[in-house]
Amino acid sequence: MSKQETYNIPYIGLKREVHTFNYQLDGKFFKKDEYSLIQDGKVDVKLIFDKSNTPYILDFDIRGIIQTNCDRCTTAIDIPIQGNYKVYVKFDQNAEDIEDEDMEILFLHPENPVIDIETYLYDFPLLSIPYSKVCEDVGLTCDPEFLKYIQRENEEKLKETENIPDPRWAELNKLKDLK
């Protein structure tokens, strides 16, 4: 993804108080990653930046509707999402060397003048997608032609596996015949 200044918070010039930022993310934002689960959508993000204490706190409130594929029939469906995520901003002289495995803590070098939140704006809506996404969840029915095709394929595979005896049972039957 390309970085834009639109998603940078210039915290150095802000007063030591709570600040609110609002962002609207659309399909264009999510299409920056060609392999994104989100094909289109409209997501509103309310970011509350608490600079009154250290560590600073970024509180993301995510709400909107995204378009993704049904897990069963691959039809494009609109799924409502919502979530609330907190990120703590800590300062460290060696911030570049710290492994960023924990999304809840962002380490910045004290001389860095901005907080880049683009990655969080992309990842948090993805984390808000339900584990299972099927047409019935949003009041639709899956594509019947596609479901028939899947059922036919499954039946063919089942027939193939029924005709092949499991070699473990053959070995067990040999033990049974020894008695």
NORSUL-V961710 format. One record per backbone hydrogen bond with DSSP energy under -1.0 kcal/mol. CO is the residue of the C=O (numbers start at 0). NH is the residue of the N-H. E is the energy in kcal/mol with one decimal. If there is no record, write none. Layout:
BEGIN
co=<CO	CO>
nh=<NH	NH>
e=<E	E>
END
This chain:
BEGIN
co=<3	4	6	8	8	10	14	16	18	20	22	24	25	26	29	32	39	41	42	43	44	45	46	47	48	49	55	56	57	58	59	60	61	62	63	64	65	66	67	69	74	76	78	80	82	84	86	87	88	89	91	93	98	101	103	105	107	108	114	116	117	118	119	122	125	132	133	134	134	135	142	143	144	145	146	147	148	149	150	151	152	153	154	155	156	157	158	165	166	167	168	169	170	171	172>
nh=<6	7	116	10	114	13	16	50	48	46	44	42	29	30	32	35	66	64	24	62	22	60	20	58	18	56	88	49	86	47	84	45	82	43	80	41	78	38	76	73	69	67	65	63	61	59	57	105	55	107	94	96	100	104	87	89	91	111	8	120	121	122	123	126	128	70	136	137	139	138	146	147	148	149	150	151	152	153	154	155	156	157	158	159	160	161	162	169	170	171	172	173	174	175	176>
e=<-1.2	-1.8	-2.9	-2.0	-2.1	-1.2	-2.1	-2.0	-3.4	-3.4	-3.0	-2.8	-1.5	-2.0	-1.2	-1.8	-3.3	-2.1	-3.2	-2.2	-2.6	-2.3	-3.0	-2.6	-2.9	-1.9	-2.8	-3.0	-2.5	-2.5	-2.4	-2.4	-2.1	-3.5	-3.0	-2.8	-3.2	-3.2	-3.4	-1.3	-2.5	-2.5	-2.7	-2.0	-3.3	-3.3	-3.2	-3.2	-1.4	-2.7	-1.4	-1.3	-1.0	-1.2	-3.4	-2.8	-2.5	-2.2	-2.6	-2.4	-1.5	-2.9	-2.5	-2.3	-1.1	-3.8	-1.6	-1.6	-2.3	-1.2	-2.1	-2.2	-2.0	-2.4	-2.4	-2.6	-2.4	-2.5	-2.4	-2.1	-2.2	-2.2	-2.2	-2.0	-2.0	-1.8	-1.3	-1.3	-1.8	-1.9	-2.6	-1.5	-1.4	-1.8	-1.8>
END
